[in-house]
Amino acid sequence: MHEVDDFAFFGGEPAFASPLHVAQENLPPWGAIELAFKGIFDRRYFANHGPLVRELDQCFAEFIGAEHAVCVTNGTVALMILAKSMGLSGEVIVPAFTFPATIQALYWAGLTPVLCDVDAHSHMITPKTIEPHISPRTTGILAVHLWGQPCNPQKLEPFASDHGLSLFFDACHAIGASFNGRRIGNFGAGEAFSFHAGQIVNGSEGGCITTNDRELAAKLRTMRSFHPSETFARVPLRINGKMSEAQAALTLLSLKEYQQNAAANRLRYEAYLSALSEIPGVFMLKYEPGYDNNYQCIVVEIDQEQAGLHRDVFLNLLSAENVLCTGPFFSDLDHMISFSDRPPTTGSFPATLRLCNRLLQLPNSQKMTLRDVDRVCSLVRDIHQLATPIESKLRAAL
């Protein structure tokens, strides 16, 4: 067990020589990467909907079980194009507890985001949290599958239909996740995914939109490119949202390794769950039955009264040990918009503010071993057990 002065934050040696990251950092074997890139160079076809991008469109649709997949340059562009292609106007309800890109994509599409609170248990929107925000100006709901767990489509789809609203999803965390045996990517009008390096399937960067609507898919394929040869439907505008062959090559390799990476994630998740379960005030997010998950996110809630210290103290002490955990999104909702000419957010968001103040995401990267997980949990346990002297030392430093 540590003494207070042993912690790196107070001058001791870090527990880990190199950083452990929240991001997945899943990399295929170098030989496979080298072979794939040799093919790109041999063909001298680097962009503009090359053979690997078209292959990925097909492979990802088959992986999801959706009729159409349209790959683009990143997850934010996927959200922007999806929102614009649906022909919406006015207001779209979106969770306050989400990554800023979710909200900004709506602004880019010419829509007005209306923030709503989330359920304190699931961290996601529900019909109950959405309904107070519906107005005559509301035309859609953008739900978020957060932490890889589904945002219950069984409840949201009939709710949206009953209110005459379009429903679509930010599925950036949810590659491979499913709800009652049906893969995420098959719900609402369409769903947007990210292939960022931090996701379980990654192309270093990239994104994709899936849909079972043939007409919507045609619009998406047209909107992602300026090329006349890539015109499939009449659309109001187009954008250079093309995925490169390099991104597609890496994503195809990563997609083939999904099952083994998800299995490794689950082993680390279960190790975290077991080791953290008896630490007072440290509550790990558990996933609902029927909500199949990719287990890429290790999320804990820190109750300051029981744990003895605020979440930020845990974050700062762990980060100094090279355990580069993060807090979620922003604790100040006005920063969710992240640019100055928008009015401050209005409304009451008690669950969102509570979560922003208490949640901590722990590392779960490809290079982590179960021994590493145990050492991270030991650090959390030591911080909890030394909460009083840590608090005293921090106060003395002020």
N, C-alpha and C positions, 0 to 999 in steps of 0.2 A: 504493500500500500504506500502511496505517496505521502510525504510530508508537504506542507504548503509551499515551502521554498524549493521543492523538487520540480514544481510545475514550470514549464518553459516560460509561461506568462510572467513569472516572478524571477526569472533568471536561470532556471535549470535547463538541462538538455532536452530537446524535443523527443517525445516517445518514438517518433517515426523519422527516419533520416530523409525520406522524400515524401512529398505530399500525397495524401489520399483524397481523391476528388469525389464529389457528388455525381458528376457526369459519368456515364457508363464507360466511355472510352473503349468500346468493343472494336478490336482490330482483327481482321482476318489474317491468316499467315502471309508473311511477306512474299513468298513464292507465288501465291495466288494473285496478289496485287500486281506483282511484276508481270505476270503472264497477261492479266487483263489489260494493263496499260501498254504492253507491247502490241496487243491487238489494235488499240486505239491509234498508236503511232504508225503501225503498218498500214492501216486504212486511211490515215490522215483525215479522219472525220472526227472533229472535236466538239461540235455544237450543232444547233439547228436540227433537232429531232433525229439524231442518228440511230443506228440499229440497237445500241444498248438502251437508250431511253425508251424506244418502242418495246423492247423486250421487257423492261421494267414495268411499263404500263400494264402489260399483259400479266406478268408474274405477280405483281402486287394485287391486281384484281382477283387473280386466282387464290392468292394467299388469304385475302379478306373474304372471298366468296361473293364479291360484288360484281355487277355487270360491267362497270366502267371504272378505270383508274386513270387519272390525268396528272402526270408528274410535272413539277415546277421547281423553281430555283430554291425556295425555302418555305417553311411552314407559314410565315406571315403572308407571303405572296399567295399561298394557297387559300388562306382565309380571306384576303382581299378579293381575289378573283371569284371565289365561291359567293361571297356576299354580294358582289356586283352582278354576277350572272343571274341571280334569282329575281332581279327586277323589282326589288323592294324599294320603298320610300319611307320617309318619316322615321319612327322610332323602333329600335330593336332592343329588347330586354336582354341583359348580359350580366353574369355574376360580377359583383364587386371584388370577389376573391378569385383573381386570376392573373395571369401574366399580362403586362401592359399591351403586348401585341394584339391580344384578343380584342381589346377595346379600340385600339388605334386602327385596326383593320376596318372596323365599321366606319370610322371617320373617313378613311381613304375611299370607301365605297359610296360616300355621300350620304351616309345614314347617321342618325343621332343615337348614340348608346344611352340607354337608361339603366343605371346600375341597380341591382337588387341584392339583398343579403342572401346568405347561404344557410343551409342546415348545419347546425353546430356539430352534429355527429358525423355526417358524410362529407362535409366541406363543400357541398355542391348545391346548386339551385334545385328547388322542388316546386310543384304547383302552388304550394302554400306560400313560398317566398316570392313567387312571380306575380301572383294574382293582384296584389295591391298596386302594382305598377302598370297594369294594363289600362290604356286610355284609347280614345278614338284615333289617336295618331299611331298606335302600335301596329306594326305589320309583321313582326317576327320575333323569334326567341333564338339566341345563340347560346347554347348550353356547352359546358366544358366537362369532359371526362377527366377528372383531376386525379393525379397520382397513379394513373393507370387503371383506376376503377371506373366502371361505367356510371354515367349520370342517368339514372333509371329511365330508359326510353319507354318502358312499358307504361309508366305514368305520364311522361311528358308528351308522347305522341297523341294519345286521345285528348289530353288537355289542350294542346295546341290546336288540334282539329276542331274541338268544340268551340274555341274562341276565334276561329277563322284566321289563325296565325301560321306563318311559315316557321318551320323548325329546322335548324341545322346545328352542327356540332364542331367544336374545337376538340379534335382527338389527338393532339400532338403528343400527349403522354401515353396514349392508349394503344400503341401498335401491338397487335396480337391478343389484346384483351377481348373478352366476350361476355355477353349477357344471356343467361339461360341457353347456352350452347350456340349462340349466334354471334359471330365476330363483330366487334365495333367496326364501323365503316359501312354498315347496312341500314342505318337508322336515319330518320329525318329526310330532308331533301338531299343532303350531302354532308360529308364529313372531311375535315382537313387534318392532315398528318404532317409531322416534321421528321426529317431524316438528319437533324442536327447531330453533331458528334456526341452530345449528351444523351441521346435516345438509344434504346435497345437495338434498333436497326438504324444504321447511320451511313451516310455517304459523305462524311465530314460536314456536309450541309446539303439541304434539299428538302423537298416537300411533295405532297401528293393530295389530290382530292378524289374521293370515291363517291359514287352515286349509282343508283339503279334506275335513274331517269335518263332515257336516251337523248331527249331534247336538251336537257341541262348539260349532259356530257358534251354534246356538240358545241354548245356555247363556251364551255370551259376550254375545249381544245382550240377554239378560235381565239379566245381572249388571251391565252398564255403566250401568243406569238404575233408578230407583225407580218409574218410571211404569207403572201397571197396563196401559196400552195397549201397552207395549213388553215384554210377557211372552210368551216363546216356549218356555220349558222350566222345569221345576222345578229350583231351585238352592238351595244352602244359605244364601246371603246375597246382598245387592245393594249397590251403591255408586253414588255420584254421580260417574260417570266419563265423563259426556257431553262430546263435542266441541261447541264453539260454532260458529255459522254463520261468524263472522269467521275462526276457525282454518281451517275448511273452504274458505272462499273463497281464502285465501292459499295453502293447500296445493294446491288445484286449479290455480291459476296456476303454482305452482312445478313441479308435476308435468308440465305441458306443456313446461317448459323443461329437463326432465331431460337430454335428449340433448345439447343445446348446452352445458349446464353440465358434464356428464361429459367432453365433448370438451375443454373448456377446462381442466378439472382434469388431464386426461391430458397436455396440452401442457406444463403447469407441472411435472407429475411428471417427464416425460422431460427437461425442462430441468434440474431439480434433479439427476436421476440422472447426467446427463452432466457437470455442473459439479462435483459432489461426488465423483465416482468415483476421482479421483487424489489425494485428501487422505488421508494415512495415518491410520488409526485412526478414520475416519468412514465407517460402513457403512450405506448406505441400504437399507431393506427392499424386497426385490424380490418380485414376485408370481408365483406358480406358473402354468405353462401350463395352460389349461383353467379357470382361476379368474378369470373376468371380474370386473372391479373398477370401482367408481365413482371411484377415484383421489382421494378427498377428503382422505385422510390422508397426510402426508409424514413418515415415521418414520425416524429415523436412530439408530444405536447408536454410542456414543462409547467407544472403548477407551482408557482413560487412559494405559496404557503407550505406545501408539503415537501417540496424539494429543497427549500431553504435559500434558493438563489433565483434571480430572474433568468429567463431564457438567454438574454444577451451575455450574461456572465459565463454560462455553459459554452456558448458559441465562441466567445473570445478565448477562454482557456483551452478549449479543444483545438481551435485554429492555431494557437501557438504551438501545439503539439504536432502540427502538420496534419491534423484531422480537419480538413477544410469543409466543415459543415456550413450550411447556409440557413438564414431565416427565409420565410416565404415572401416573395414579391415585395411589397412596401407596407410599412406600418402607417403611412400617411396617405389616405385615399386620394388626396389632391395630386399626388405624384403619379398616380396611375395613368393620368392623361399625358404627363411628361412633356407638355409644351405649353407656352405661356398664354396663348390667346383664347384658351377655353375657360369657361367659368368654373369655379370650384364645384366639387360634387356636393349634392344636397341629399338629405334623407338620413335615415337611421340604419346603421349597419353593425349592430352589436356583435353578431357572431363573427363577421369578417374582422372587426377590430380585435376581438379576443384572439382569434386564430393568428393574426399578424403579430400579436404580442407574445404568443406562447409557443408557436410551432418551431421545430428545428428539423432540418433534413440532414441525415447522416450519410457518410460515403457508402457507395455500393458499386465500386468500379470493377472492371474485369480483372485487374491485377490483384485485387484483395483476396486473401486467403481467409479461411475460417479462423485461423489463429489471429489474423489482423482484426477480425470482427470482435473476437474475445478481448483483445487488448484495448480496442475502442470502448467497449462496454465497461472494462475495468476502470478506464479513465472517468467515464460518466459516474460510475459507482464511487470512486474516490472523491470526485468533486462534490457529490451529494454528501458523503460522510464528513467531509471537511468544510461544509458550508459555513459554519460559524466563524472559524478562523480566517477563511477566505474573505468573507464579508468584512471582518475587522481589518484585514490587511488592505483591502480596497478602500475602505473609509479613511484609513490612516494616510493613504497616498493622495487623497483629495486636497 
